[in-house]
Amino acid sequence: MPELIRGKRNGRVRAREVLGLHAEDRTTAKVNFSLTMAVRWLPQEERRAMGQGRSFSREFKLVAVRQVANGEKQPVQVCREHGLSEGLLLRWRRECEARGEAAFAPHRPSEVEAIERRVADLERLCGQLALENAVLKKALGSSPSWSGTR
């Protein structure tokens, strides 16, 4: 399968390739619809190659943010070099300012947060058990006893 190319015009060409349409087919609406359907059903690796769902490593994000923070490069220059939107770079910068060196690492709950979560889970379980108990007591109270006596 040929390499995927981003862009509206190139996307139309790619849709024709994926769907087996001929270059003589000039129906724009059909091709645009076909492109949408083709992208939706492409394997994940190929969708990423088209520019959808990119992910960046922690190190890459830190380098990009540090270049702007140290004044080495302007935000616009970093965005152009790496194909980023300015909004994305701004979001990375804010996260770096808020979390420092822990930025872009998976969030690990503190000990207090972990204990609070455990307490909430146990309270939820206790409530479920209390509800089940009430239902069983009600069912036992309304059913005839097995021995025939009450």
ABEGO torsion letter per residue (X at the ends): XBBBBBEAAAAAAAAAAAAGBBAABABAAAAAAAAAAAAAABBAAAAAAAGBGBBBBAAAAAAAAAAAAAGABBAAAAAAAAGBBAAAAAAAAAAAAAAEAABGBBBBBBAAAAAAAAAAAAAAAAAAAAAAAAAAAAAAAABBBAAGBX
